[in-house]
């Protein structure tokens, strides 16, 4: 019984380690179409066209499931009120048809730059992200929507929202 248990652990461990070896690492960048939504925000405000750039990793958990953490510099906010973040999305990715995928997960953002004239933005932003992607060899493209769950400014109903279009390249 003990030998059977050890053999089962060894087989499971080998299976997990062989799947974990499917690691990709690369860089990506693209355009942000960002805004701030909520009851505390004037509806006549224009969104900000910004950018994002950073690193991406992809760990295959199963043949069609992967975990994709990223580290991005992201220019967000609204026109005339810039808020730049270091964002860390941690996405679960479902792959199908060999080149297509859908992804969703939480995103953790930390303010690194702002030009607020009155008040200060909250230093932390918690968001959700949902999107789709395509991969062709080492090249990939993604479309993603990020919706904020926390207020940008303390005690004001104002949350980040951004549509992102990205392209990238896996180094390995």
CORWO-V300027 format. One record per residue. N is the residue number from 1. OMEGA is omega in degrees with one decimal (999 if undefined). D_CENTER is the distance of its C-alpha to the mean C-alpha in whole Angstrom. Layout:
n;omega;d_center
N;OMEGA;D_CENTER
N;OMEGA;D_CENTER
This chain:
n;omega;d_center
1;-179.7;45
2;178.8;44
3;178.4;44
4;178.5;42
5;179.4;39
6;177.3;39
7;178.5;39
8;178.0;36
9;179.8;34
10;179.4;34
11;178.4;33
12;179.2;30
13;178.2;29
14;179.6;30
15;-179.3;28
16;-178.2;25
17;178.6;25
18;175.0;26
19;-178.5;23
20;179.9;21
21;177.4;22
22;-177.8;20
23;174.7;17
24;176.7;16
25;-179.2;15
26;-178.4;14
27;179.6;13
28;176.3;11
29;179.0;12
30;-173.9;13
31;170.7;14
32;168.0;12
33;-168.8;15
34;174.3;14
35;174.1;17
36;-177.8;18
37;173.7;19
38;-179.7;22
39;-179.1;26
40;-175.9;26
41;175.6;25
42;-178.1;27
43;-177.1;27
44;-179.7;28
45;178.2;25
46;176.8;24
47;179.5;20
48;170.4;19
49;-177.5;18
50;-178.1;16
51;170.6;14
52;-179.6;11
53;179.3;11
54;-175.5;11
55;179.9;11
56;173.9;9
57;177.7;11
58;179.3;12
59;177.2;14
60;177.3;17
61;174.8;18
62;-179.0;20
63;-176.5;21
64;-178.3;19
65;179.2;16
66;172.7;13
67;-175.5;11
68;172.2;8
69;179.6;7
70;173.6;6
71;-171.5;8
72;164.3;8
73;-172.3;11
74;178.5;10
75;-175.4;14
76;179.5;14
77;177.3;17
78;179.7;20
79;-179.6;23
80;174.2;25
81;-177.7;22
82;171.0;20
83;-179.8;17
84;-174.4;15
85;158.0;12
86;-178.5;11
87;177.1;7
88;173.3;6
89;175.5;3
90;-169.3;6
91;169.1;6
92;-172.5;10
93;175.8;11
94;-176.7;14
95;174.9;16
96;-179.6;20
97;175.6;22
98;-177.2;21
99;-175.7;19
100;176.7;17
101;168.7;14
102;-175.0;12
103;177.7;9
104;176.9;8
105;-179.6;7
106;175.1;7
107;-179.6;6
108;-176.5;9
109;179.9;10
110;-178.1;13
111;176.9;16
112;-179.2;17
113;174.5;19
114;176.3;21
115;177.1;24
116;176.8;25
117;178.6;29
118;178.8;29
119;-179.5;27
120;175.3;24
121;172.5;21
122;-175.7;19
123;-177.1;18
124;177.9;15
125;176.0;13
126;-175.9;11
127;170.1;9
128;-178.8;8
129;175.6;6
130;-177.6;8
131;179.9;9
132;-178.8;11
133;177.3;12
134;178.9;15
135;174.2;17
136;-176.3;20
137;-179.4;21
138;-179.7;19
139;177.1;17
140;174.9;14
141;-178.3;13
142;168.7;10
143;-175.5;11
144;172.5;8
145;177.6;9
146;178.7;8
147;-177.9;11
148;175.9;12
149;180.0;14
150;-179.8;16
151;178.0;19
152;-180.0;18
153;-178.2;22
154;176.7;24
155;175.3;26
156;179.1;25
157;-177.7;23
158;-175.1;20
159;178.1;17
160;170.1;14
161;-179.8;13
162;170.7;11
163;-177.1;11
164;173.6;10
165;-173.4;12
166;166.6;11
167;-178.2;13
168;-177.3;13
169;175.9;16
170;178.4;16
171;174.2;19
172;999;20
